[in-house]
Amino acid sequence: MKDFKGDFVLVDGKQRLTAAIGFMDNQIPVFGGHFFKDIEGRLSSSVSFSICINNLQTRAEVLQWYLDLNTGGVVHTTDEIEKVKNLLKDEKQKISKLDT
């Protein structure tokens, strides 16, 4: 990306991110009831997260990327997939109207 200005859309990983933050805030236990505070001193200081930021230019590109990512083995409800397909269709129609 040229810069980090503007909106960001979290397309995938919300549950993972929420769980990790909840664990680090001592709100969610793991491994049989252990909180972050219970193991904090035993963790490597090099624990990190990787985040992929795509430079998608339009909402249609974001919706298409969501569909590509979530229809290839990751289980999402049919309703959710159909909702995003309809959103993508609507977005493409808006773009088409602007081009005419």
N, C-alpha and C positions, 0 to 999 in steps of 0.2 A: 504494500500500500504506500501511497505517496505520503500520507499522514494518517493520524488516528482521529480525525475530526468526523463528526456525524454520528449516526446511529449504528449500533452493533446489534446483531440478532444472534441469539444462542440457538443454533439449529439442532444440535445433538449434545447430550451429556448433562442436561439439567439435573437429572436424578443423581448422577455420579458426583457432580459438583456440589449439590446440596448435601449429599451424604458426607463427602470429604470435609466440607466446612462445618457441618454438624459435629463430626467426630473431633475436629480440631478445637471446637468451642465446648467440648465436653458435654455435648447434648445427646450424642449417639454412641452407644457402646459397640464394640466389635469383639470377636473371638471369645465368646462366652461371658460377656459383660464387662470388658475392660474399656475404660475411657482413656483418652489421650493423656490426661494427667498421670495415669497409672504407668505409662510406658515412655513418657516424654524423654526422660534422661537416657533411655536405652536406644533411642532412634539415632540413625546416622544424621549428621548435620547437613548432608547433601540431599535430603528428600526434596523433590521438586515435582512440579506439574508441567506438562507440555500442553500448549494450546495452539491450535491451528487457526489462523485468521485468513479467511479467503477474501479476496478483493472482488466481490461480486457487485456488479454495477446497478442491477435492477432488482426489484422485488421478485419478478418472474425468475431471475437466475437463482435467487435464494430458495424459492419454492421448488424449482427443478432440482436443485442440489439436495434439498431435504428428501424429495422423492427418490432420487438416485441412491442416497445413503440408507434410507429406511425401507426399501422394498427388496433388498438383497440379502435377506437372512435375519435381519433384526425384526423381532415380532412387534408390530404395531397393529392396532385394531383396523379392520376394514373401514370403519367409520372415519377414523383419523386420516387414513390414506385418501379416502374419497373426498374428505373435506379439503385437504391440501390440493388434490387434483382440481377440484372446482375453483379454489382460490387462484391456482395457476391459470386455468382457462379464463377466468375473469380478468386477471392481470394482463394476459396476452391480448384480450379483446380491447382493453383500455389502451394498450400500446398501439394496436392496429388502428384505432380511431384517431390517435394523435398523429399517426403517419399519413392520414388521408386528408 
